[in-house]
């Protein structure tokens, strides 16, 4: 293990504990607490960048975590607006006690992330280890790549009817009528569109050997998510961009130097501006179309960071977390889903004891907005706290950090089925801060994972699949 990384992580853990104890024993102004949280977070981000030369999954995750959880609760109050309140979905002006509680939760989550880093560093073993790389044979990869590129326009055609509906009626209406209420394309176009998406996923699972092909397929994957995000949930596009950045850097050994870091920062500014323009395009009401950059940045964190503001509901709306039987962290798996946002589903959600957290929050906080197709989104911090309080955050957040670091370093050596699960959920992984702790897998993804696994296990002894065993040496 790298002794410098280990020592610095231990220092951050100690700093987090001391900050927590100091602010709970003494009366500290909120601005001081926010600044302390921001410093610890930035230092944690620096450590995550130093962990390995190409394992950028944790720093990218921390960027989305900051966007969805910390930007609204730390950055905006500290530099722009000292009031701390919930989003437009429902208006709560926080008391000093509630602000203190949210700060404690945010700091404990950073502490837990550093604890996960520490566990990862301590369990990394020195020496040599046999690893297996699996790729498609060149001709098979070339055929699948050509098919994916040539059939991608069919996907665009298939999405046209949905986008036309969004432009005409606004994206909120989708959640009221559902996609069944929209006239879609059928027949050969729909079939080829699904085959195009499947071919992209299969190529991502088997990892194209050429960097050029890998970047093209990753771009198609991101653009595909962009088109889907136009009909609602801008975060889908943001998650896909970060998933693509991780995939390229991880599988093609791309290191972040000063020039690349500057490009990533420019990409971040672009996403902020573009995200606000996308909000206008989808017909969201009450959006100023010609705001200066500063206002767009603030509005971006106010919108996307509204997720973190819901931490306060643990104090101001305790009834939401006391009336359900199954912990919300498991309800995303076992709970009722696909309920829609209608008056009928509202009554069902209100009375349900096992339903997704984002459904419950949206319905409980504002019935009118919920029925009109709006929602709060989820919050993995709430799910962790709901199960075990601060100890729940410490356990689940540290485990998540450990898993992310292991995934980032070993993805290309995973078995095909496990790679398929990662590809199916990787965009959701970067959305965990504003969604569920356990990423979602859609039914079509199970089919694609099964298809990739079946192809590999059936043809692994033929020349259609290349299996290369290598030796990895780790001296640190």
LOTORDREN-802144 format. One record per residue (C-alpha): y, z, x; residue in one letter; residue number from 0. Coordinates in Angstrom, 2 decimals, always signed. Layout:
BEGIN
<<Y, Z, X>, a, NUM>
...
This chain:
BEGIN
<<+0.00, +0.00, +0.00>, x, 0>
<<+3.61, -0.46, +1.09>, x, 1>
<<+4.85, +2.98, +2.15>, x, 2>
<<+8.55, +2.14, +1.58>, x, 3>
<<+7.92, +0.97, -1.99>, x, 4>
<<+5.81, +4.07, -2.68>, x, 5>
<<+8.41, +6.47, -1.31>, x, 6>
<<+11.28, +4.80, -3.17>, x, 7>
<<+9.32, +4.90, -6.44>, x, 8>
<<+8.66, +8.62, -5.92>, x, 9>
<<+12.38, +9.17, -5.31>, x, 10>
<<+13.19, +7.38, -8.57>, x, 11>
<<+10.69, +9.53, -10.47>, x, 12>
<<+12.28, +12.66, -9.01>, x, 13>
<<+15.76, +11.30, -9.79>, x, 14>
<<+14.76, +10.62, -13.41>, x, 15>
<<+13.38, +14.16, -13.80>, x, 16>
<<+16.46, +15.75, -12.21>, x, 17>
<<+18.80, +13.69, -14.40>, x, 18>
<<+16.87, +14.65, -17.52>, x, 19>
<<+16.87, +18.35, -16.63>, x, 20>
<<+20.51, +18.39, -15.54>, x, 21>
<<+21.79, +16.73, -18.70>, x, 22>
<<+19.72, +19.00, -20.91>, x, 23>
<<+20.85, +22.21, -19.19>, x, 24>
<<+24.52, +21.29, -18.80>, x, 25>
<<+27.03, +19.71, -21.15>, x, 26>
<<+27.49, +16.22, -19.78>, x, 27>
<<+29.75, +13.55, -21.23>, x, 28>
<<+27.97, +10.57, -22.74>, x, 29>
<<+29.71, +8.20, -20.35>, x, 30>
<<+28.22, +10.09, -17.38>, x, 31>
<<+24.74, +10.04, -18.94>, x, 32>
<<+24.98, +6.32, -19.70>, x, 33>
<<+26.10, +5.60, -16.13>, x, 34>
<<+23.18, +7.66, -14.78>, x, 35>
<<+20.69, +5.76, -16.93>, x, 36>
<<+22.18, +2.44, -15.83>, x, 37>
<<+21.90, +3.39, -12.13>, x, 38>
<<+18.27, +4.52, -12.45>, x, 39>
<<+17.42, +1.35, -14.38>, x, 40>
<<+19.01, -0.92, -11.77>, x, 41>
<<+17.20, +0.89, -8.94>, x, 42>
<<+13.93, +0.50, -10.85>, x, 43>
<<+14.65, -3.21, -11.22>, x, 44>
<<+15.20, -3.51, -7.45>, x, 45>
<<+11.87, -1.78, -6.76>, x, 46>
<<+10.10, -4.16, -9.16>, x, 47>
<<+11.50, -7.13, -7.20>, x, 48>
<<+10.15, -5.72, -3.94>, x, 49>
<<+6.61, -5.04, -5.16>, x, 50>
<<+5.18, -8.38, -4.11>, x, 51>
<<+6.38, -11.80, -3.03>, x, 52>
<<+5.48, -13.66, -6.22>, x, 53>
<<+4.73, -11.03, -8.86>, x, 54>
<<+7.88, -11.31, -10.98>, x, 55>
<<+6.37, -10.31, -14.30>, x, 56>
<<+7.75, -6.75, -14.21>, x, 57>
<<+11.36, -7.64, -13.25>, x, 58>
<<+11.38, -10.32, -15.94>, x, 59>
<<+10.02, -7.80, -18.44>, x, 60>
<<+12.73, -5.33, -17.39>, x, 61>
<<+15.40, -7.96, -18.11>, x, 62>
<<+14.17, -8.39, -21.68>, x, 63>
<<+13.80, -4.59, -21.97>, x, 64>
<<+17.43, -4.16, -20.92>, x, 65>
<<+18.54, -6.88, -23.33>, x, 66>
<<+16.74, -5.45, -26.36>, x, 67>
<<+16.90, -1.71, -25.67>, x, 68>
<<+19.42, -0.68, -23.00>, x, 69>
<<+22.22, -3.25, -23.22>, x, 70>
<<+23.36, -2.09, -26.66>, x, 71>
<<+22.87, +1.62, -25.96>, x, 72>
<<+24.18, +1.78, -22.39>, x, 73>
<<+26.17, -1.29, -21.34>, x, 74>
<<+28.28, -1.80, -24.47>, x, 75>
<<+29.22, +1.90, -25.00>, x, 76>
<<+29.90, +2.43, -21.30>, x, 77>
<<+32.19, -0.54, -20.72>, x, 78>
<<+33.37, -1.87, -24.07>, x, 79>
<<+32.96, +0.48, -27.02>, x, 80>
<<+32.19, +4.20, -26.78>, x, 81>
<<+31.06, +4.37, -30.39>, x, 82>
<<+27.33, +4.17, -30.79>, x, 83>
<<+26.01, +2.89, -34.06>, x, 84>
<<+23.13, +1.01, -35.61>, x, 85>
<<+23.29, -2.71, -36.30>, x, 86>
<<+24.74, -4.59, -39.25>, x, 87>
<<+21.46, -4.06, -41.12>, x, 88>
<<+22.59, -0.56, -42.03>, x, 89>
<<+25.60, +1.37, -40.77>, x, 90>
<<+24.97, +4.71, -39.07>, x, 91>
<<+27.60, +6.27, -36.83>, x, 92>
<<+25.67, +8.49, -34.45>, x, 93>
<<+26.48, +12.15, -33.94>, x, 94>
<<+26.69, +13.59, -30.42>, x, 95>
<<+23.28, +15.20, -30.88>, x, 96>
<<+21.68, +11.90, -31.87>, x, 97>
<<+23.35, +10.08, -28.95>, x, 98>
<<+21.95, +12.72, -26.60>, x, 99>
<<+18.48, +12.24, -28.07>, x, 100>
<<+18.57, +8.45, -27.65>, x, 101>
<<+19.69, +8.88, -24.05>, x, 102>
<<+16.78, +11.24, -23.39>, x, 103>
<<+14.30, +8.74, -24.83>, x, 104>
<<+15.75, +5.88, -22.77>, x, 105>
<<+15.56, +7.92, -19.56>, x, 106>
<<+11.99, +9.06, -20.22>, x, 107>
<<+10.98, +5.42, -20.70>, x, 108>
<<+12.44, +4.51, -17.27>, x, 109>
<<+10.62, +7.50, -15.76>, x, 110>
<<+7.38, +6.23, -17.32>, x, 111>
<<+7.89, +2.73, -15.91>, x, 112>
<<+8.28, +4.19, -12.42>, x, 113>
<<+5.17, +6.30, -13.01>, x, 114>
<<+3.27, +3.11, -13.84>, x, 115>
<<+4.57, +1.50, -10.63>, x, 116>
<<+3.40, +4.54, -8.67>, x, 117>
<<-0.09, +4.36, -10.20>, x, 118>
<<-0.29, +0.66, -9.36>, x, 119>
<<+0.75, +1.18, -5.74>, x, 120>
<<-1.68, +4.05, -5.27>, x, 121>
<<-4.63, +2.10, -6.66>, x, 122>
<<-4.08, -1.10, -4.67>, x, 123>
<<-6.78, -1.29, -2.03>, x, 124>
<<-6.53, -2.58, +1.52>, x, 125>
<<-8.96, -5.03, +3.01>, x, 126>
<<-10.58, -8.26, +1.86>, x, 127>
<<-11.80, -9.18, -1.59>, x, 128>
<<-13.57, -12.25, -2.96>, x, 129>
<<-11.63, -14.07, -5.69>, x, 130>
<<-12.47, -17.12, -7.76>, x, 131>
<<-10.04, -19.92, -8.69>, x, 132>
<<-11.00, -22.16, -11.60>, x, 133>
<<-9.36, -25.54, -12.26>, x, 134>
<<-10.20, -28.69, -14.15>, x, 135>
<<-11.50, -31.66, -12.21>, x, 136>
<<-8.66, -34.07, -11.33>, x, 137>
<<-9.65, -36.83, -13.77>, x, 138>
<<-10.13, -34.41, -16.66>, x, 139>
<<-6.79, -32.74, -15.91>, x, 140>
<<-5.06, -36.12, -15.71>, x, 141>
<<-6.43, -37.25, -19.10>, x, 142>
<<-5.48, -33.97, -20.79>, x, 143>
<<-2.02, -34.00, -19.19>, x, 144>
<<-1.35, -37.59, -20.30>, x, 145>
<<-2.50, -36.78, -23.84>, x, 146>
<<-0.25, -33.69, -24.02>, x, 147>
<<+2.84, -35.64, -22.92>, x, 148>
<<+2.25, -38.72, -25.09>, x, 149>
<<+1.46, -36.75, -28.27>, x, 150>
<<+4.32, -34.25, -27.97>, x, 151>
<<+6.63, -36.39, -30.15>, x, 152>
<<+4.15, -35.86, -33.02>, x, 153>
<<+4.87, -32.12, -32.77>, x, 154>
<<+8.61, -32.85, -33.10>, x, 155>
<<+8.02, -35.05, -36.14>, x, 156>
<<+5.85, -32.36, -37.69>, x, 157>
<<+8.66, -29.80, -37.30>, x, 158>
<<+11.32, -32.05, -38.78>, x, 159>
<<+10.87, -30.98, -42.41>, x, 160>
<<+11.19, -27.29, -41.51>, x, 161>
<<+14.31, -27.86, -39.39>, x, 162>
<<+15.86, -29.97, -42.14>, x, 163>
<<+15.28, -27.12, -44.59>, x, 164>
<<+16.87, -24.59, -42.19>, x, 165>
<<+19.96, -26.75, -41.71>, x, 166>
<<+20.35, -27.10, -45.46>, x, 167>
<<+19.59, -23.55, -46.66>, x, 168>
<<+19.73, -21.26, -43.59>, x, 169>
<<+16.79, -19.64, -41.82>, x, 170>
<<+16.77, -16.48, -43.98>, x, 171>
<<+15.51, -18.54, -46.91>, x, 172>
<<+12.27, -19.25, -45.02>, x, 173>
<<+11.26, -15.63, -45.33>, x, 174>
<<+11.81, -15.75, -49.09>, x, 175>
<<+9.98, -18.98, -49.95>, x, 176>
<<+7.52, -19.03, -47.04>, x, 177>
<<+6.43, -22.21, -45.30>, x, 178>
<<+4.26, -23.12, -48.27>, x, 179>
<<+7.46, -23.81, -50.19>, x, 180>
<<+8.51, -26.54, -47.79>, x, 181>
<<+7.20, -30.07, -47.94>, x, 182>
<<+5.47, -30.66, -44.63>, x, 183>
<<+4.00, -33.69, -42.97>, x, 184>
<<+0.30, -34.22, -43.51>, x, 185>
<<-2.56, -36.34, -42.30>, x, 186>
<<-2.75, -37.82, -38.83>, x, 187>
<<+0.69, -36.54, -37.72>, x, 188>
<<-0.23, -32.93, -38.43>, x, 189>
<<-3.62, -33.30, -36.74>, x, 190>
<<-2.19, -34.92, -33.58>, x, 191>
<<+0.60, -32.32, -33.49>, x, 192>
<<-1.96, -29.49, -33.43>, x, 193>
<<-4.02, -31.32, -30.80>, x, 194>
<<-0.90, -31.72, -28.67>, x, 195>
<<-0.21, -27.98, -28.81>, x, 196>
<<-3.85, -27.23, -28.04>, x, 197>
<<-3.85, -29.52, -24.99>, x, 198>
<<-0.74, -27.74, -23.62>, x, 199>
<<-2.41, -24.36, -24.03>, x, 200>
<<-5.63, -25.58, -22.36>, x, 201>
<<-3.69, -26.91, -19.38>, x, 202>
<<-1.85, -23.58, -19.04>, x, 203>
<<-5.17, -21.73, -19.14>, x, 204>
<<-6.80, -23.89, -16.46>, x, 205>
<<-3.56, -24.01, -14.38>, x, 206>
<<-2.65, -27.54, -13.22>, x, 207>
<<-3.19, -27.88, -9.48>, x, 208>
<<-0.04, -29.93, -8.91>, x, 209>
<<+3.25, -28.04, -9.14>, x, 210>
<<+4.94, -31.05, -10.80>, x, 211>
<<+2.39, -31.15, -13.63>, x, 212>
<<+2.53, -27.38, -14.01>, x, 213>
<<+6.30, -27.45, -14.40>, x, 214>
<<+6.19, -30.32, -16.93>, x, 215>
<<+3.59, -28.55, -19.08>, x, 216>
<<+5.53, -25.29, -18.83>, x, 217>
<<+8.70, -27.12, -19.92>, x, 218>
<<+6.87, -28.55, -22.95>, x, 219>
<<+5.64, -25.05, -23.78>, x, 220>
<<+9.20, -23.68, -23.60>, x, 221>
<<+10.71, -26.60, -25.55>, x, 222>
<<+8.03, -26.18, -28.19>, x, 223>
<<+9.07, -22.53, -28.61>, x, 224>
<<+12.73, -23.57, -28.70>, x, 225>
<<+12.10, -25.92, -31.63>, x, 226>
<<+10.17, -23.22, -33.48>, x, 227>
<<+12.94, -20.67, -32.81>, x, 228>
<<+15.51, -22.87, -34.57>, x, 229>
<<+13.97, -21.77, -37.86>, x, 230>
<<+14.47, -18.06, -37.06>, x, 231>
<<+13.85, -15.41, -34.39>, x, 232>
<<+15.87, -16.50, -31.36>, x, 233>
<<+13.83, -14.04, -29.33>, x, 234>
<<+10.85, -16.45, -29.49>, x, 235>
<<+12.76, -18.88, -27.29>, x, 236>
<<+13.90, -16.11, -24.92>, x, 237>
<<+10.33, -14.84, -24.60>, x, 238>
<<+9.04, -18.36, -23.86>, x, 239>
<<+11.68, -18.92, -21.16>, x, 240>
<<+10.70, -15.71, -19.37>, x, 241>
<<+7.00, -16.48, -19.81>, x, 242>
<<+7.59, -19.90, -18.25>, x, 243>
<<+9.53, -18.41, -15.32>, x, 244>
<<+6.69, -15.97, -14.66>, x, 245>
<<+4.00, -18.66, -14.97>, x, 246>
<<+5.66, -21.01, -12.49>, x, 247>
<<+6.56, -18.33, -9.94>, x, 248>
<<+3.14, -16.69, -10.15>, x, 249>
<<+0.89, -19.74, -9.95>, x, 250>
<<+2.89, -21.91, -7.55>, x, 251>
<<+4.06, -19.21, -5.12>, x, 252>
<<+7.78, -19.66, -5.76>, x, 253>
<<+9.89, -16.97, -4.12>, x, 254>
<<+13.27, -15.85, -5.41>, x, 255>
<<+15.85, -16.40, -2.70>, x, 256>
<<+19.62, -16.12, -3.14>, x, 257>
<<+19.96, -19.67, -4.45>, x, 258>
<<+17.16, -19.28, -7.01>, x, 259>
<<+18.50, -15.86, -8.08>, x, 260>
<<+21.90, -17.47, -8.76>, x, 261>
<<+20.19, -20.16, -10.86>, x, 262>
<<+18.37, -17.48, -12.86>, x, 263>
<<+21.67, -15.67, -13.50>, x, 264>
<<+23.23, -18.95, -14.66>, x, 265>
<<+20.23, -19.42, -16.94>, x, 266>
<<+20.87, -15.95, -18.36>, x, 267>
<<+24.51, -16.78, -19.14>, x, 268>
<<+23.39, -20.05, -20.70>, x, 269>
<<+20.84, -18.24, -22.89>, x, 270>
<<+23.51, -15.81, -24.08>, x, 271>
<<+25.93, -18.59, -25.05>, x, 272>
<<+23.22, -20.85, -26.42>, x, 273>
<<+21.69, -18.00, -28.43>, x, 274>
<<+24.99, -17.40, -30.22>, x, 275>
<<+25.41, -21.12, -30.91>, x, 276>
<<+21.86, -21.26, -32.24>, x, 277>
<<+22.82, -18.46, -34.62>, x, 278>
<<+25.65, -20.67, -35.92>, x, 279>
<<+23.38, -23.70, -36.19>, x, 280>
<<+20.92, -21.85, -38.39>, x, 281>
<<+23.64, -21.02, -40.87>, x, 282>
<<+23.94, -17.29, -40.24>, x, 283>
<<+26.85, -15.93, -42.21>, x, 284>
<<+29.86, -14.25, -40.74>, x, 285>
<<+29.72, -15.73, -37.24>, x, 286>
<<+32.88, -16.69, -35.41>, x, 287>
<<+32.33, -20.12, -33.87>, x, 288>
<<+35.06, -20.07, -31.21>, x, 289>
<<+34.86, -16.79, -29.34>, x, 290>
<<+35.70, -16.18, -25.65>, x, 291>
<<+32.80, -15.62, -23.27>, x, 292>
<<+33.35, -11.83, -23.16>, x, 293>
<<+33.05, -11.60, -26.94>, x, 294>
<<+29.94, -13.78, -26.92>, x, 295>
<<+28.32, -11.47, -24.36>, x, 296>
<<+29.20, -8.38, -26.40>, x, 297>
<<+27.97, -10.00, -29.63>, x, 298>
<<+24.75, -11.05, -27.91>, x, 299>
<<+23.94, -7.49, -26.84>, x, 300>
<<+25.06, -6.14, -30.21>, x, 301>
<<+22.68, -8.55, -32.00>, x, 302>
<<+19.68, -8.55, -29.68>, x, 303>
<<+20.15, -4.94, -28.57>, x, 304>
<<+20.17, -3.69, -32.13>, x, 305>
<<+16.49, -2.94, -31.56>, x, 306>
<<+17.28, -0.02, -29.28>, x, 307>
<<+19.71, +1.41, -31.80>, x, 308>
<<+16.80, +2.17, -34.13>, x, 309>
<<+15.60, +4.93, -31.79>, x, 310>
<<+18.08, +7.15, -33.60>, x, 311>
<<+16.09, +6.75, -36.82>, x, 312>
<<+13.64, +9.26, -35.39>, x, 313>
<<+16.37, +11.81, -36.11>, x, 314>
<<+18.41, +10.41, -38.99>, x, 315>
<<+15.50, +8.99, -41.04>, x, 316>
<<+12.53, +11.20, -40.26>, x, 317>
<<+11.00, +10.39, -43.66>, x, 318>
<<+10.04, +6.90, -42.45>, x, 319>
<<+7.82, +8.34, -39.73>, x, 320>
<<+6.27, +11.18, -41.73>, x, 321>
<<+4.91, +9.35, -44.77>, x, 322>
<<+2.44, +6.93, -43.16>, x, 323>
<<-1.18, +7.75, -42.30>, x, 324>
<<-1.90, +5.31, -39.46>, x, 325>
<<+0.39, +5.56, -36.37>, x, 326>
<<+2.74, +2.58, -36.26>, x, 327>
<<+1.47, +1.60, -32.80>, x, 328>
<<-1.90, +0.77, -34.40>, x, 329>
<<-0.51, -0.57, -37.68>, x, 330>
<<+0.43, -3.80, -35.91>, x, 331>
<<-3.34, -4.36, -35.55>, x, 332>
<<-4.87, -2.66, -38.58>, x, 333>
<<-1.97, -2.79, -41.03>, x, 334>
<<-1.24, -5.31, -43.77>, x, 335>
<<+0.49, -8.46, -42.55>, x, 336>
<<+1.84, -11.73, -43.93>, x, 337>
<<+3.33, -9.92, -46.93>, x, 338>
<<+6.54, -11.95, -47.08>, x, 339>
<<+9.90, -10.59, -48.19>, x, 340>
<<+9.97, -10.66, -51.97>, x, 341>
<<+10.61, -7.97, -54.61>, x, 342>
<<+6.84, -7.69, -55.07>, x, 343>
<<+6.12, -7.28, -51.37>, x, 344>
<<+8.99, -4.78, -51.11>, x, 345>
<<+7.28, -2.43, -53.55>, x, 346>
<<+3.96, -2.87, -51.76>, x, 347>
<<+5.47, -2.09, -48.35>, x, 348>
<<+7.40, +0.94, -49.58>, x, 349>
<<+4.21, +2.49, -50.97>, x, 350>
<<+1.87, +1.41, -48.17>, x, 351>
<<+0.54, +4.02, -45.71>, x, 352>
<<-0.55, +1.42, -43.17>, x, 353>
<<+1.99, -1.32, -42.58>, x, 354>
<<+3.77, -2.84, -39.59>, x, 355>
<<+6.80, -0.85, -38.36>, x, 356>
<<+9.22, -3.76, -38.69>, x, 357>
<<+8.21, -4.27, -42.32>, x, 358>
<<+8.65, -0.57, -43.07>, x, 359>
<<+12.02, -0.28, -41.32>, x, 360>
<<+13.44, -3.42, -42.93>, x, 361>
<<+12.33, -2.45, -46.43>, x, 362>
<<+13.35, +1.21, -46.14>, x, 363>
<<+16.79, +0.66, -44.64>, x, 364>
<<+18.18, -2.10, -46.82>, x, 365>
<<+16.31, -3.49, -49.82>, x, 366>
<<+18.84, -6.24, -50.58>, x, 367>
<<+18.91, -7.66, -47.05>, x, 368>
<<+15.12, -7.41, -46.79>, x, 369>
<<+14.56, -9.42, -49.97>, x, 370>
<<+17.14, -11.98, -48.76>, x, 371>
<<+14.98, -12.67, -45.71>, x, 372>
<<+16.57, -10.43, -43.08>, x, 373>
<<+14.75, -7.89, -40.92>, x, 374>
<<+15.16, -5.29, -38.20>, x, 375>
<<+12.41, -6.42, -35.87>, x, 376>
<<+10.07, -3.90, -34.29>, x, 377>
<<+10.52, -1.35, -31.52>, x, 378>
<<+7.74, -0.41, -29.12>, x, 379>
<<+9.59, +2.76, -28.05>, x, 380>
<<+9.53, +3.98, -31.65>, x, 381>
<<+5.81, +3.23, -31.85>, x, 382>
<<+5.06, +5.19, -28.67>, x, 383>
<<+7.20, +8.14, -29.73>, x, 384>
<<+5.75, +8.10, -33.24>, x, 385>
<<+2.26, +8.65, -31.83>, x, 386>
<<+2.93, +11.33, -29.22>, x, 387>
<<+6.62, +12.11, -28.82>, x, 388>
<<+7.94, +11.96, -25.25>, x, 389>
<<+4.38, +12.38, -23.94>, x, 390>
<<+3.37, +9.30, -25.93>, x, 391>
<<+6.14, +7.31, -24.23>, x, 392>
<<+5.08, +8.59, -20.79>, x, 393>
<<+1.43, +7.62, -21.31>, x, 394>
<<+1.76, +4.25, -23.06>, x, 395>
<<+4.78, +3.01, -21.09>, x, 396>
<<+3.18, +3.81, -17.72>, x, 397>
<<-0.08, +2.13, -18.80>, x, 398>
<<+1.84, -0.97, -19.92>, x, 399>
<<+3.66, -1.14, -16.57>, x, 400>
<<+0.37, -0.84, -14.68>, x, 401>
<<-1.24, -3.60, -16.77>, x, 402>
<<+1.75, -5.93, -16.28>, x, 403>
<<+1.66, -5.51, -12.49>, x, 404>
<<-2.08, -6.12, -12.37>, x, 405>
<<-1.70, -9.18, -14.62>, x, 406>
<<+1.11, -10.63, -12.54>, x, 407>
<<-0.88, -10.41, -9.32>, x, 408>
<<-4.32, -11.47, -10.55>, x, 409>
<<-3.82, -13.93, -13.44>, x, 410>
<<-4.97, -17.00, -11.48>, x, 411>
<<-8.21, -15.21, -10.59>, x, 412>
<<-9.03, -14.00, -14.10>, x, 413>
<<-12.04, -15.39, -16.01>, x, 414>
<<-11.15, -18.28, -18.33>, x, 415>
<<-11.41, -16.28, -21.57>, x, 416>
<<-9.13, -13.55, -20.19>, x, 417>
<<-6.68, -16.22, -19.01>, x, 418>
<<-6.72, -17.62, -22.52>, x, 419>
<<-5.81, -14.24, -24.00>, x, 420>
<<-2.93, -13.94, -21.52>, x, 421>
<<-1.59, -17.44, -22.28>, x, 422>
<<-1.83, -16.73, -26.02>, x, 423>
<<+0.13, -13.47, -25.73>, x, 424>
<<+2.41, -13.89, -22.71>, x, 425>
<<+5.52, -14.83, -24.73>, x, 426>
<<+4.87, -11.83, -26.98>, x, 427>
<<+4.57, -9.61, -23.90>, x, 428>
<<+8.20, -10.27, -23.01>, x, 429>
<<+9.15, -9.51, -26.63>, x, 430>
<<+7.36, -6.14, -26.69>, x, 431>
<<+10.69, -4.24, -26.33>, x, 432>
<<+11.78, -5.55, -29.74>, x, 433>
<<+8.37, -5.98, -31.27>, x, 434>
<<+5.00, -4.22, -31.23>, x, 435>
<<+3.34, -2.46, -28.31>, x, 436>
<<+0.22, -4.59, -28.78>, x, 437>
<<+1.07, -8.33, -28.63>, x, 438>
<<+0.00, -10.54, -31.52>, x, 439>
<<-2.69, -13.23, -31.36>, x, 440>
<<-2.62, -15.85, -34.11>, x, 441>
<<-5.85, -17.26, -35.60>, x, 442>
<<-5.30, -20.68, -33.99>, x, 443>
<<-5.11, -18.96, -30.59>, x, 444>
<<-8.61, -17.56, -31.05>, x, 445>
<<-9.84, -21.12, -31.57>, x, 446>
<<-8.08, -22.34, -28.41>, x, 447>
<<-9.46, -19.45, -26.35>, x, 448>
<<-12.93, -20.17, -27.71>, x, 449>
<<-12.48, -23.88, -26.90>, x, 450>
<<-11.41, -23.18, -23.30>, x, 451>
<<-14.23, -20.68, -22.78>, x, 452>
<<-16.84, -23.00, -24.28>, x, 453>
<<-15.69, -25.93, -22.14>, x, 454>
<<-15.85, -23.85, -18.98>, x, 455>
<<-19.20, -22.19, -19.57>, x, 456>
<<-20.81, -25.44, -20.72>, x, 457>
<<-19.48, -27.60, -17.88>, x, 458>
<<-19.13, -25.06, -15.04>, x, 459>
<<-22.20, -26.47, -13.28>, x, 460>
<<-20.91, -30.06, -13.50>, x, 461>
<<-18.12, -31.90, -11.71>, x, 462>
<<-15.74, -31.48, -14.68>, x, 463>
<<-14.69, -28.02, -13.51>, x, 464>
<<-13.75, -27.00, -9.97>, x, 465>
<<-14.71, -23.46, -8.93>, x, 466>
<<-13.31, -22.30, -5.61>, x, 467>
<<-14.12, -18.92, -4.11>, x, 468>
<<-11.56, -17.55, -1.69>, x, 469>
<<-11.03, -14.34, +0.26>, x, 470>
<<-7.85, -12.37, -0.39>, x, 471>
<<-6.71, -10.09, +2.42>, x, 472>
<<-4.36, -7.26, +1.59>, x, 473>
<<-3.03, -5.29, +4.52>, x, 474>
<<-0.45, -3.25, +2.64>, x, 475>
